Every structure is written in structure tokens, then in C-alpha cells.
Amino acid sequence: MAGRKVASYTITGLKRWSCLARELPSVSQVKALHVYDFDNTLFMSPLPNPKLWSGQTIGFLQTQECFINGGWWHDPRILEATGQGIEKEEPNGWNGWWNEQIVDLVQLSLKQNDTLTILLTGRGEDGFAHLVKRIVASKNLAFDMICLKPHVGPNNQAFTSTMNYKQAVLRDLIYTYKDADEIKVYEDRSKHTRAFRDYFDSINKTLLSSPAVAPRNHITAEVVQVSDVATTLDPIAEVAEIQRMINEHNSAINSGSHALLVPLEIKRTVFFTGYLVSPNDTTRLLSLVNLPSNIPQSEVRYLADNIIITPRPCPPSVLEKIGGIGRKQTWQVTGLGSYESRVWAARVTPIPANAPYHTDNPFPLVVLAVVRGSRPHDANWIQNWQPVPSGKQIVFQTEVGEKVQLRIEAEIEGEGEYESLFFNRNLKRNRDHQDGPPDFQRDSYRHVGSQRYNDENRKPNGAHGGYRGGNPSRGRGGQHNINNNYQNRNARGGRGASNRGNNRGRGGRGGYKSLDDVQINSRYANQGSSYQPNYDDGPSQNFSSGVDGYDSSFPALGGGVGSYNNASGAQRNGDGGLPYGK
């Protein structure tokens, strides 16, 4: 574009970038250009929920080549599902889903007669123009231009990235409205703000280097870094939308039109099975923690959220003995102890005393808190348990449940649901075990477990998702071959991370890949797990590569001695709890 003639910068040409049929003001009328990004700058677009999906799957969902019609940022139905869905949200103007401070700035820009106000997004024009216009109109924001990324630019430009496309639009804006003496760009991603600033510096250097032939004067440029707010879909709606994507993907593959892709399915990773404690009871239990005065609060992780059953998927035989998922069980605190003033725990007993239960530990306990860097399962080393005064013998109720994340993987013919829960499936399977994982799976799990539970800075690998589709009805693939080891690809990203569940889940932000900024390298097309996407202009990645997974603290107790009550109430001790296959 550097070689284009000044005469080619016309209002008629500039209008071709916009999806609005709106007349633009004359060149002499415009003294300022105000440009607003859409996703997570003006509108709080939903991101894949890191409490639902493993970090690698979040990256996979946002990699355009992994799904036949593009994945998270290229499927308009994901954006349509924001909040309670387009049918309910549009009449209410998507209330609560806007960055209201930026909305106020847009409205101020629109009131200035000498300002051209532009919405500039990297979402695809073909799939999103109608939807973005509806969302913006619901808020009564009358932009002069709404620009979405076309397949090719007005002058047949090809775009290698979203940034490349946006710079092309900005260049046309600056050189068309040559009397404008300022441009402001509002952007939420720090990498993009730096790139915009560098780009404007480059333009001004060019203008100043040859003032006699320059098409316009120097322009004052300001790029405003917008504080981002991450949001998520309703969890049930999100899983349903992803399953729909997978169904469409698999249907296209089964039709024979995409030979390089494989069918996908959602699987789940069970990080542990336990008696889960409610938030209210967690607060009550944490009142029992008495920290030494020399330990700062900032160095302590508070837990008190479960009594471990097994640090893995629970074998069906064990679940049957204790009443299955969802069974309620009441407990009473009987003792308190600590290990080296680094791990604090409460010893508990079931109510009634003969209630059937299971734990891989010598006895049931709740890890209350740990000093950062310590391991929750060190609670097993506590020797001296102090009796609890009668006023502190807290009674609380739990429910048998699992801590689970979902993952998307290639569909494996003949794979059982229990087998799919385990991360490593590359070794030879031993199918002699009918009620529990094969030996290699147990060993593999323990090996992964040693990495998962080493300290609070490590997160478990590979989350497996429970909603399994059928052959003709599972999701989308990409334009490269993926095999059963997708989890080893270190795909990363996710346009943000939510720290709250709820429909909006506003909270912390992880790195995200922008729309279609991932470029596929043809030499990786058929190499399965060797595929390494090129994050062309994605922002800094806040997800930890290779250590993704359930992002909540939980104890990894067990191994060695196990204990349980059988249905008759008699307590038994053994070397590892209930054996598999019994």
C-alpha cells in the first residue's frame, strides 16, 4: 500500500471499508478521528470459560484451523449466545454487557460535529456484520463507520493478520481525512496498543521526512489502553454451543469433504473425587485456622473445600459402596493439627458413625490451609491431633462429587467412557481390568499427579470433558491433522479468563488469540501433535503452557494407606483403599 497515489484516498474509496450505507462528511469537516475496538473494549464479548475447559482446549477452541467453520471467534452463534441469548438481550440492549465508560466516550465523540467516529473490529465481515450492527443499534450508537474484516480489501489487499487489516483501514482514514489533526484509538490488548503506537510513529516519520511532497501534515496520535473485563457464557449454554460446533464439524468430516480432519468429541478430566464442602461450610471450617503470628496472610492458601475420596476418577465399585455421585454425608470435626506450621487440617468423623464412606487417606480429613509452596497432601504427616473444644466441633454436610474440566480431543473408536478420563492413552492398554483403570493408567495418573500437586504454581495437565457426542454429531475440526495426542500440542490462549462462574464470570484475564490471527504452517499440516500454531499477533499469553487444567486449589491426598467403612459400618484399613476390580 506504500506505493498508492494520494489521489486514490477518497471518501468514496473509504466508504468501501464500512458495512453501513451512510454518507460520510466532507474532508474539510473532519478535524478528529476516533476509532473504537469492539471485543472487550466497547462490548464485553464472552470468552471460553477456563473453569470449564483445560488451557489447551481453550487454545484449541480459538484456533481457526481446528474447526471447519473457524471456532470460537468465527462462529456468530457464540456471540449471539451472550447473556440470555439474542432474542432476550436485543430488546434490552444487551444491558450489562457493555463497557459503559467506553460507551460514554463514544457518545461524546458522536456529539462532536468535527469528529469521525469509527468502530473497527477484526471479526469477519461475512459472518458478523449483521450481528454487530444489531448489537450496536440496540445501544443507539450511531457510528459513522462500522468496519469488519473482509476477505480482501477494497483494493484487493490480502491481510496476514488482524493488525495488518486494521492498519490498512487506519492508513486510509488518515490520508483521506487529511485535514484531521488528531486520531485516537481505543484498544484493550496491550500488544495491539504498542503496535498502533509504532505504526503512527512510522507514518509521522514518513510525513516529516518529505514535507514538500507529503499528502498531509503530521497527525497527533493517541492510543488508549482500555482496561479489559473478561466475561463468559452461561456454562450450560457454552457447552451446548461447543457441542453444536463439534456436531457440525463431524458431520462435514463424515460427508468426506475434509480428508485432513478427524472427528472430535468432548471428554472430561476428573482431577479428584471427594466429599465436596459448600462455600458456607468452608467459611465455618476456616474459622478453625489459627496461624502463627510470623506468617503473613498473603503467604497462605485457604482450602477447606473437600474431603478427598480418591485423587483421580473414582472406580464404580467404590462409588457404589458410598452411595454414588450426589450422595449427602454429614461430618463432625473431632481434631485439629498442623504439619511444621505449614499445613493445617481438621480431622473429621461421619455422622452417623457407621455411615459408609471411603478415603484414600488413613482417615477422613479436611485440609484447611497451606503456606504457599507447601503441598496439601503433607497433612498425612500430621501426628499430633488436638481435641476440639465442644464449641468448635463443627458439624457440616458434604456431597459426593468430582472436580472436572472438559477437553476436546480426537474421537477414538471403541474407547470406553471410564478409559477416556485418563490423560495418557499412548501406552499399551490392559483390558483385563473391568472395574478400574488399567495398570498403566493408574501409574500414568500418579506420575501426572506428582506434577499436578507439586505446588500451587503447577496446574494439572489435560482436562477431560464429560459430554461425549456421537460419530455423526460431534464438532468441528481444523485444517490440519490432529491425532489422539492433541493434548501434547501446547495450544494456548483464550481471550481472557474469568474468575467467576455465573453467566458473566467477570474476573481475571488470560491471554487470548485474536480472531484469526493464528496462521497455519503447511509443513505441520499432517504432523498431528507436532503442529505448532504461529500466534501472529496474539497478546501475551497468561496461560501456562503445558501446565493447564483445573485452576482451583485442592489436596492430593492418598497413596500408601487407605481406609473406608463398609456398608455395615466396620472400619477397614488397607494398603491403598479398595482394590480395583472388586
DRENNUPA-409243 format. One record per residue (C-alpha): x, y, z; residue number from 1. Coordinates in steps of 0.02 Angstrom, whole numbers. Last residue first. Example, Ala and Ser with C-alpha at 12.3 -4.5 7.8 and 13.67 -1.06 7.14 Angstrom:
BEGIN
684, -53, 357, 2
615, -225, 390, 1
REM end
This chain:
BEGIN
-681, -2795, 2171, 582
-596, -2749, 2008, 581
-489, -2614, 2083, 580
-436, -2632, 2263, 579
-522, -2529, 2398, 578
-403, -2420, 2493, 577
-218, -2414, 2455, 576
-134, -2530, 2576, 575
-281, -2574, 2685, 574
-378, -2520, 2834, 573
-554, -2573, 2875, 572
-689, -2490, 2978, 571
-849, -2583, 3014, 570
-1006, -2482, 2974, 569
-1105, -2623, 2894, 568
-1095, -2540, 2725, 567
-906, -2540, 2731, 566
-811, -2401, 2814, 565
-656, -2343, 2725, 564
-470, -2328, 2745, 563
-319, -2303, 2634, 562
-134, -2315, 2665, 561
2, -2280, 2538, 560
-67, -2164, 2407, 559
-191, -2034, 2459, 558
-203, -1847, 2468, 557
-194, -1727, 2325, 556
-273, -1576, 2406, 555
-367, -1447, 2302, 554
-329, -1272, 2247, 553
-427, -1213, 2098, 552
-370, -1187, 1920, 551
-414, -1354, 1846, 550
-305, -1375, 1695, 549
-152, -1305, 1613, 548
27, -1345, 1647, 547
89, -1368, 1470, 546
94, -1186, 1428, 545
45, -1075, 1573, 544
-98, -964, 1524, 543
-54, -781, 1531, 542
-5, -772, 1349, 541
47, -601, 1292, 540
-66, -541, 1154, 539
-99, -632, 992, 538
-23, -553, 839, 537
42, -695, 733, 536
22, -833, 858, 535
102, -963, 748, 534
21, -1130, 784, 533
136, -1276, 825, 532
81, -1440, 746, 531
193, -1581, 802, 530
44, -1667, 884, 529
-27, -1715, 716, 528
104, -1697, 581, 527
-7, -1681, 430, 526
-22, -1492, 414, 525
140, -1451, 502, 524
234, -1404, 343, 523
83, -1302, 290, 522
106, -1178, 430, 521
-64, -1118, 490, 520
-75, -937, 541, 519
-159, -890, 703, 518
-226, -713, 697, 517
-400, -770, 651, 516
-495, -694, 796, 515
-366, -627, 914, 514
-282, -758, 1017, 513
-308, -734, 1201, 512
-202, -710, 1355, 511
-287, -737, 1520, 510
-397, -614, 1607, 509
-459, -610, 1783, 508
-638, -578, 1827, 507
-810, -567, 1757, 506
-899, -733, 1752, 505
-1041, -667, 1652, 504
-1167, -806, 1659, 503
-1110, -859, 1831, 502
-942, -941, 1865, 501
-822, -808, 1922, 500
-636, -793, 1895, 499
-650, -774, 1711, 498
-506, -791, 1596, 497
-469, -700, 1439, 496
-466, -722, 1253, 495
-403, -897, 1269, 494
-230, -941, 1228, 493
-126, -1092, 1209, 492
-100, -1248, 1105, 491
35, -1347, 1192, 490
20, -1484, 1064, 489
32, -1627, 1185, 488
-155, -1630, 1221, 487
-187, -1667, 1038, 486
-116, -1839, 1066, 485
-254, -1939, 986, 484
-217, -1864, 819, 483
-244, -1696, 738, 482
-225, -1666, 553, 481
-228, -1487, 498, 480
-366, -1383, 425, 479
-469, -1387, 580, 478
-605, -1488, 658, 477
-780, -1454, 710, 476
-897, -1541, 824, 475
-982, -1703, 853, 474
-1142, -1774, 789, 473
-1109, -1903, 658, 472
-998, -2004, 771, 471
-1091, -1968, 930, 470
-1052, -1838, 1060, 469
-973, -1855, 1229, 468
-1009, -1726, 1360, 467
-886, -1762, 1500, 466
-739, -1656, 1460, 465
-563, -1701, 1500, 464
-437, -1579, 1564, 463
-259, -1606, 1511, 462
-123, -1566, 1636, 461
-149, -1514, 1814, 460
-89, -1344, 1871, 459
77, -1304, 1948, 458
104, -1142, 2042, 457
16, -1208, 2196, 456
144, -1341, 2225, 455
190, -1517, 2174, 454
10, -1573, 2153, 453
-5, -1583, 1968, 452
170, -1646, 1933, 451
157, -1790, 2055, 450
-17, -1819, 1988, 449
47, -1841, 1813, 448
152, -1984, 1876, 447
9, -2050, 1980, 446
-104, -2044, 1831, 445
21, -2135, 1725, 444
37, -2271, 1854, 443
-151, -2291, 1864, 442
-165, -2285, 1676, 441
-25, -2410, 1654, 440
-112, -2528, 1773, 439
-275, -2522, 1678, 438
-407, -2411, 1755, 437
-547, -2483, 1859, 436
-688, -2606, 1853, 435
-657, -2721, 1704, 434
-470, -2738, 1718, 433
-410, -2867, 1592, 432
-407, -2733, 1457, 431
-226, -2689, 1480, 430
-194, -2547, 1361, 429
-24, -2523, 1281, 428
41, -2350, 1308, 427
-17, -2196, 1214, 426
-176, -2165, 1314, 425
-109, -2043, 1443, 424
-233, -1918, 1514, 423
-362, -2029, 1592, 422
-549, -1998, 1589, 421
-568, -2081, 1420, 420
-547, -2254, 1498, 419
-702, -2227, 1603, 418
-804, -2178, 1450, 417
-745, -2325, 1348, 416
-644, -2302, 1189, 415
-705, -2411, 1047, 414
-664, -2286, 911, 413
-565, -2138, 973, 412
-634, -1965, 936, 411
-500, -1834, 926, 410
-494, -1724, 1077, 409
-587, -1579, 1159, 408
-563, -1558, 1345, 407
-679, -1531, 1491, 406
-637, -1495, 1671, 405
-694, -1590, 1824, 404
-685, -1584, 2012, 403
-795, -1729, 2060, 402
-939, -1752, 2179, 401
-1002, -1833, 2338, 400
-1098, -1703, 2435, 399
-1048, -1631, 2603, 398
-1137, -1579, 2762, 397
-1065, -1492, 2913, 396
-1049, -1515, 3101, 395
-920, -1403, 3186, 394
-847, -1467, 3347, 393
-787, -1293, 3393, 392
-897, -1261, 3545, 391
-858, -1433, 3615, 390
-673, -1398, 3614, 389
-579, -1491, 3477, 388
-453, -1623, 3527, 387
-277, -1588, 3463, 386
-209, -1706, 3332, 385
-24, -1741, 3346, 384
48, -1844, 3204, 383
19, -1738, 3048, 382
113, -1819, 2905, 381
-45, -1850, 2803, 380
-71, -1662, 2800, 379
78, -1662, 2681, 378
-56, -1696, 2549, 377
-89, -1510, 2540, 376
86, -1473, 2474, 375
184, -1321, 2532, 374
244, -1185, 2414, 373
119, -1060, 2481, 372
81, -1098, 2663, 371
-64, -1218, 2671, 370
-242, -1204, 2735, 369
-391, -1307, 2792, 368
-354, -1481, 2729, 367
-510, -1579, 2777, 366
-487, -1753, 2850, 365
-552, -1930, 2832, 364
-437, -2068, 2897, 363
-282, -2160, 2834, 362
-306, -2068, 2669, 361
-378, -2147, 2511, 360
-549, -2105, 2578, 359
-710, -2204, 2580, 358
-876, -2189, 2671, 357
-1016, -2299, 2738, 356
-1108, -2220, 2886, 355
-1070, -2314, 3048, 354
-1026, -2157, 3146, 353
-1188, -2071, 3100, 352
-1122, -1943, 3064, 351
-951, -1964, 2987, 350
-788, -1919, 3077, 349
-674, -1773, 3043, 348
-492, -1725, 3066, 347
-461, -1542, 3028, 346
-304, -1486, 2936, 345
-167, -1355, 2938, 344
-10, -1363, 2830, 343
145, -1254, 2851, 342
167, -1241, 3039, 341
279, -1394, 3028, 340
124, -1502, 3000, 339
-34, -1443, 3084, 338
-175, -1522, 3181, 337
-356, -1506, 3231, 336
-473, -1640, 3296, 335
-651, -1705, 3301, 334
-740, -1604, 3165, 333
-910, -1680, 3129, 332
-971, -1745, 2963, 331
-1136, -1764, 2869, 330
-1146, -1854, 2701, 329
-1253, -1816, 2550, 328
-1244, -1929, 2399, 327
-1230, -1834, 2236, 326
-1115, -1956, 2148, 325
-1137, -2133, 2214, 324
-1192, -2210, 2379, 323
-1027, -2247, 2464, 322
-1012, -2430, 2410, 321
-1071, -2394, 2233, 320
-943, -2256, 2212, 319
-805, -2376, 2266, 318
-858, -2509, 2140, 317
-875, -2377, 2004, 316
-692, -2328, 2021, 315
-670, -2146, 2074, 314
-587, -2036, 1945, 313
-424, -1974, 2021, 312
-359, -1909, 2187, 311
-481, -2027, 2276, 310
-606, -1991, 2414, 309
-535, -1824, 2473, 308
-633, -1723, 2599, 307
-671, -1558, 2515, 306
-671, -1367, 2513, 305
-570, -1318, 2665, 304
-440, -1225, 2558, 303
-354, -1065, 2614, 302
-187, -1025, 2533, 301
-67, -933, 2647, 300
78, -819, 2604, 299
-30, -661, 2592, 298
-90, -690, 2770, 297
86, -661, 2832, 296
159, -799, 2944, 295
250, -735, 3099, 294
92, -725, 3205, 293
63, -912, 3193, 292
-100, -953, 3105, 291
-252, -1018, 3198, 290
-369, -1099, 3071, 289
-535, -1153, 3148, 288
-630, -1008, 3068, 287
-586, -1089, 2902, 286
-712, -1225, 2940, 285
-856, -1101, 2950, 284
-807, -1016, 2787, 283
-796, -1186, 2701, 282
-968, -1225, 2771, 281
-1041, -1076, 2681, 280
-948, -1118, 2521, 279
-1017, -1297, 2521, 278
-896, -1441, 2552, 277
-869, -1575, 2422, 276
-847, -1755, 2478, 275
-717, -1806, 2353, 274
-669, -1867, 2181, 273
-514, -1791, 2105, 272
-448, -1711, 1949, 271
-581, -1789, 1839, 270
-539, -1746, 1660, 269
-681, -1743, 1537, 268
-707, -1781, 1355, 267
-787, -1679, 1216, 266
-777, -1760, 1046, 265
-691, -1731, 881, 264
-696, -1813, 710, 263
-535, -1801, 610, 262
-477, -1675, 482, 261
-364, -1690, 331, 260
-494, -1775, 221, 259
-623, -1637, 234, 258
-765, -1667, 110, 257
-799, -1848, 155, 256
-976, -1822, 220, 255
-914, -1890, 386, 254
-799, -1740, 400, 253
-941, -1616, 374, 252
-1049, -1706, 502, 251
-903, -1706, 624, 250
-882, -1518, 615, 249
-1068, -1486, 630, 248
-1079, -1595, 785, 247
-922, -1516, 858, 246
-994, -1341, 838, 245
-1157, -1399, 917, 244
-1058, -1474, 1062, 243
-971, -1306, 1082, 242
-1137, -1216, 1088, 241
-1209, -1338, 1215, 240
-1054, -1323, 1325, 239
-1070, -1135, 1323, 238
-1257, -1135, 1357, 237
-1233, -1245, 1509, 236
-1091, -1136, 1572, 235
-1186, -970, 1547, 234
-1067, -876, 1435, 233
-908, -795, 1495, 232
-844, -621, 1532, 231
-672, -541, 1544, 230
-658, -356, 1583, 229
-519, -263, 1493, 228
-446, -100, 1548, 227
-432, 5, 1391, 226
-260, 61, 1330, 225
-286, 224, 1238, 224
-185, 254, 1080, 223
-155, 438, 1045, 222
-98, 507, 878, 221
-63, 688, 834, 220
-56, 699, 644, 219
88, 774, 541, 218
28, 863, 386, 217
-46, 782, 231, 216
-4, 705, 63, 215
183, 736, 94, 214
277, 803, -60, 213
361, 954, 18, 212
361, 880, 193, 211
474, 734, 143, 210
543, 659, 305, 209
404, 732, 413, 208
266, 631, 331, 207
367, 470, 337, 206
412, 497, 518, 205
228, 531, 554, 204
175, 367, 474, 203
308, 268, 569, 202
259, 345, 735, 201
77, 302, 696, 200
126, 120, 666, 199
231, 108, 823, 198
86, 173, 925, 197
-33, 51, 843, 196
83, -96, 876, 195
102, -48, 1058, 194
-87, -36, 1078, 193
-106, -203, 991, 192
11, -290, 1110, 191
-77, -211, 1258, 190
-246, -276, 1206, 189
-397, -170, 1255, 188
-397, -41, 1116, 187
-462, 137, 1098, 186
-384, 233, 953, 185
-375, 422, 948, 184
-327, 520, 792, 183
-283, 704, 785, 182
-254, 843, 657, 181
-390, 797, 535, 180
-366, 897, 375, 179
-301, 746, 279, 178
-461, 649, 302, 177
-422, 526, 163, 176
-241, 500, 214, 175
-277, 466, 396, 174
-432, 359, 366, 173
-347, 258, 228, 172
-199, 224, 343, 171
-313, 175, 484, 170
-403, 48, 375, 169
-240, -31, 317, 168
-176, -32, 496, 167
-332, -127, 549, 166
-304, -261, 417, 165
-121, -289, 462, 164
-168, -295, 646, 163
-300, -428, 610, 162
-168, -532, 522, 161
-98, -580, 353, 160
-221, -473, 259, 159
-239, -481, 69, 158
-273, -316, -18, 157
-391, -322, -168, 156
-407, -133, -173, 155
-564, -128, -66, 154
-485, -258, 50, 153
-498, -445, 33, 152
-589, -573, 140, 151
-669, -427, 232, 150
-628, -376, 410, 149
-764, -277, 494, 148
-781, -88, 489, 147
-927, 7, 561, 146
-919, 188, 502, 145
-1006, 348, 556, 144
-1058, 262, 716, 143
-1236, 288, 777, 142
-1233, 207, 949, 141
-1414, 179, 999, 140
-1370, 35, 1117, 139
-1478, -89, 1020, 138
-1400, -17, 861, 137
-1228, -78, 915, 136
-1289, -255, 944, 135
-1387, -258, 781, 134
-1239, -189, 682, 133
-1126, -321, 760, 132
-1248, -458, 710, 131
-1268, -402, 528, 130
-1081, -380, 501, 129
-1033, -542, 590, 128
-1016, -687, 469, 127
-968, -603, 306, 126
-875, -456, 384, 125
-759, -564, 488, 124
-717, -501, 661, 123
-562, -393, 666, 122
-655, -243, 732, 121
-655, -56, 697, 120
-800, 52, 755, 119
-771, 227, 686, 118
-819, 402, 744, 117
-775, 549, 629, 116
-760, 707, 732, 115
-797, 887, 677, 114
-978, 885, 734, 113
-936, 822, 908, 112
-1089, 736, 981, 111
-1037, 567, 912, 110
-871, 576, 1005, 109
-961, 609, 1168, 108
-1073, 459, 1138, 107
-922, 351, 1101, 106
-840, 410, 1263, 105
-995, 366, 1364, 104
-999, 193, 1285, 103
-815, 174, 1331, 102
-857, 206, 1513, 101
-1006, 90, 1499, 100
-903, -60, 1448, 99
-1055, -153, 1386, 98
-1130, -321, 1432, 97
-1240, -262, 1575, 96
-1389, -223, 1465, 95
-1379, -313, 1299, 94
-1493, -177, 1228, 93
-1643, -243, 1323, 92
-1738, -291, 1165, 91
-1577, -371, 1100, 90
-1542, -475, 1255, 89
-1695, -587, 1255, 88
-1692, -647, 1075, 87
-1502, -632, 1065, 86
-1465, -756, 1203, 85
-1479, -748, 1391, 84
-1309, -669, 1413, 83
-1207, -690, 1254, 82
-1275, -832, 1146, 81
-1273, -725, 989, 80
-1084, -705, 1009, 79
-1062, -893, 1007, 78
-1189, -906, 865, 77
-1079, -793, 760, 76
-949, -931, 738, 75
-781, -858, 688, 74
-709, -810, 857, 73
-747, -977, 941, 72
-706, -1099, 802, 71
-674, -1067, 618, 70
-802, -1153, 510, 69
-713, -1319, 489, 68
-635, -1311, 660, 67
-453, -1327, 710, 66
-390, -1202, 581, 65
-468, -1054, 670, 64
-378, -1083, 833, 63
-488, -1012, 970, 62
-563, -1177, 1028, 61
-391, -1259, 1025, 60
-317, -1126, 1139, 59
-458, -1151, 1264, 58
-432, -1338, 1242, 57
-250, -1321, 1294, 56
-300, -1220, 1447, 55
-423, -1353, 1501, 54
-604, -1306, 1487, 53
-747, -1270, 1607, 52
-664, -1159, 1737, 51
-564, -1076, 1599, 50
-728, -1017, 1519, 49
-704, -980, 1335, 48
-728, -793, 1312, 47
-887, -691, 1304, 46
-886, -519, 1220, 45
-889, -372, 1338, 44
-931, -237, 1212, 43
-837, -74, 1190, 42
-660, -133, 1227, 41
-684, -318, 1262, 40
-724, -352, 1079, 39
-768, -193, 982, 38
-617, -81, 953, 37
-651, 106, 944, 36
-579, 235, 825, 35
-597, 423, 849, 34
-537, 531, 704, 33
-526, 720, 730, 32
-536, 876, 621, 31
-669, 820, 498, 30
-772, 949, 404, 29
-642, 987, 269, 28
-641, 807, 208, 27
-828, 803, 182, 26
-938, 703, 298, 25
-976, 520, 262, 24
-1138, 458, 187, 23
-1204, 302, 269, 22
-1237, 132, 193, 21
-1150, 47, 340, 20
-1036, -103, 313, 19
-885, 11, 307, 18
-721, -18, 215, 17
-797, 32, 49, 16
-837, 202, 121, 15
-651, 245, 113, 14
-648, 230, -76, 13
-793, 350, -96, 12
-713, 467, 30, 11
-557, 470, -74, 10
-377, 414, -50, 9
-332, 358, -227, 8
-271, 534, -272, 7
-127, 516, -149, 6
-55, 376, -254, 5
-26, 204, -182, 4
153, 146, -167, 3
151, 115, 19, 2
0, 0, 0, 1
REM end
